[in-house]
Amino acid sequence: MQRVDSAQTTEPTAKRTMGFTELKSWLRHRHPMVYLDRILDYEPGVRLRSSLSVSGTMDVIAGHFPERAVFPASHLTQAFAQSGIILYQLSTSRLTDDEITVIGSVKARFTRVVVPGDRVIFDVRSDRIRGNTFSFSCRATVDDHVVAAFKGTLVRSKIADLGEQLW
């Protein structure tokens, strides 16, 4: 009886995770505006799962609110958008040097507060890709409890098409 090595009979699976350094290469944002720590899994054109670990040492926590630290909902929205930006590029192509994504719309619902020590998981779904427009939705959870839900659109634009740039 001949023994078959299972490593030879199975096809290699592509890596579907990203650490912090790699995910930063998919974003134009830089510290202190990067709100994702890791991409846990993704399937281009379908879904992406990302995480954000909230720490009491984050700059935003110092002023929101000093007597009872709460992670701002606006920053959860930014993490949602960044997850969408990465999924959009994975599903189409990377942004070129003369392109940027602009938020077309965001609809958000917040159901619980997020505090230092929480690890927020963003489960993002691609709803539709049409031309330069990407529609997506997300459920954000902490310990399997929904803390927020989002729906949004991103538009890929040439920077020059946005008008005179003063920067």
C-alpha positions in Angstrom: 0.0 0.0 0.0 1.4 3.3 -1.1 1.2 6.2 1.3 0.1 9.6 -0.1 1.4 12.8 1.5 -1.7 15.0 2.1 0.4 18.1 1.5 0.9 17.1 -2.1 -2.8 16.4 -2.7 -4.3 19.6 -1.3 -4.1 23.0 -3.0 -2.5 25.8 -1.0 -4.9 28.3 0.4 -4.2 32.0 0.0 -3.5 34.0 3.1 -6.6 35.9 4.0 -5.4 37.9 7.0 -3.4 41.1 7.4 -1.4 42.5 10.3 -1.3 46.1 11.2 1.7 47.0 9.0 0.2 45.4 5.9 -3.3 46.8 6.4 -1.8 50.3 6.6 -0.5 49.9 3.1 -4.1 49.7 1.9 -5.1 53.0 3.6 -4.2 56.6 3.1 -4.8 57.3 6.8 -1.9 57.5 9.2 -1.6 57.8 13.0 -3.7 58.8 14.8 -6.4 58.1 12.2 -5.8 54.4 11.6 -8.6 52.6 13.5 -8.0 49.0 12.6 -5.5 46.6 14.2 -5.9 43.5 12.1 -7.8 42.0 9.2 -9.0 38.6 10.5 -10.4 37.2 7.3 -11.7 38.3 3.9 -13.2 37.1 0.6 -12.8 39.7 -2.2 -16.2 40.9 -3.5 -18.0 39.3 -0.6 -16.8 40.1 3.0 -14.1 41.3 5.3 -13.7 40.8 9.1 -11.5 43.3 11.0 -10.7 44.2 14.5 -10.0 47.2 16.7 -8.7 46.8 20.2 -9.7 49.8 22.3 -7.1 51.0 24.9 -7.4 53.5 27.7 -4.1 55.0 26.4 -5.6 56.1 23.1 -5.5 59.9 22.7 -9.2 60.1 22.0 -10.1 58.4 25.3 -8.4 61.2 27.3 -11.0 63.7 26.3 -14.1 61.4 25.8 -14.9 61.5 28.6 -12.4 62.1 31.4 -14.7 60.9 34.2 -16.0 57.8 32.3 -14.0 56.7 29.2 -16.2 55.9 26.1 -14.8 55.2 22.6 -16.5 57.8 20.3 -19.1 56.5 17.9 -17.6 58.7 15.2 -14.4 56.7 15.5 -16.3 53.4 15.2 -17.8 54.9 12.0 -14.2 55.6 10.8 -13.1 52.0 11.5 -16.2 50.8 9.5 -15.2 53.1 6.6 -11.6 51.9 6.7 -12.7 48.3 6.6 -14.9 49.1 3.6 -12.0 50.9 1.8 -9.8 47.8 2.2 -12.6 45.4 1.0 -13.4 47.7 -2.0 -9.7 47.6 -3.1 -9.4 43.9 -2.5 -12.5 43.4 -4.7 -11.4 45.7 -7.5 -7.9 47.2 -7.5 -5.7 49.2 -5.3 -6.1 53.0 -5.4 -3.6 54.7 -7.6 -1.5 57.6 -6.4 -4.0 60.1 -7.9 -7.1 58.4 -6.4 -8.9 58.7 -3.1 -12.1 57.3 -1.7 -14.8 59.7 -0.6 -17.7 58.7 1.6 -20.9 58.9 -0.4 -23.3 58.2 2.5 -23.3 56.5 5.9 -26.3 55.3 7.9 -25.4 54.2 11.5 -27.1 52.8 14.5 -25.4 52.5 17.8 -26.7 50.1 20.4 -24.1 49.9 23.2 -21.1 51.9 24.3 -17.5 50.7 23.6 -15.0 51.2 26.4 -11.3 50.6 27.0 -10.5 46.9 27.0 -13.1 46.1 24.4 -12.2 44.3 21.2 -14.5 45.4 18.4 -15.1 43.0 15.5 -16.3 44.5 12.2 -18.1 42.1 9.9 -18.4 43.9 6.6 -20.4 42.7 3.6 -20.1 43.9 0.0 -23.7 44.9 -1.1 -22.9 46.2 -4.6 -20.0 47.3 -6.7 -21.1 49.4 -9.7 -18.4 51.4 -11.5 -16.6 53.6 -9.0 -19.3 53.2 -6.3 -19.1 50.6 -3.6 -22.1 49.9 -1.3 -21.4 47.9 1.9 -22.9 47.1 5.3 -21.4 46.1 8.6 -22.2 44.7 12.0 -19.8 45.7 14.8 -19.7 43.4 17.9 -18.0 43.2 21.2 -18.1 39.7 22.9 -20.8 38.7 20.4 -23.0 41.7 21.5 -23.9 44.1 18.6 -22.6 47.6 19.4 -23.3 49.2 16.0 -24.7 48.6 12.5 -23.7 50.5 9.4 -24.6 50.9 5.8 -22.6 53.1 3.5 -21.2 53.9 0.1 -17.7 54.8 -1.0 -16.9 56.6 -4.3 -13.5 56.2 -5.9 -12.4 59.6 -7.3 -9.5 61.1 -9.1 -8.1 63.8 -6.7 -7.9 66.3 -9.6 -11.7 65.8 -10.2 -12.5 67.0 -6.7 -11.6 70.6 -7.5 -8.7 72.9 -6.6 -6.5 71.3 -4.0 -5.1 73.7 -1.4 -2.8 71.2 0.2 
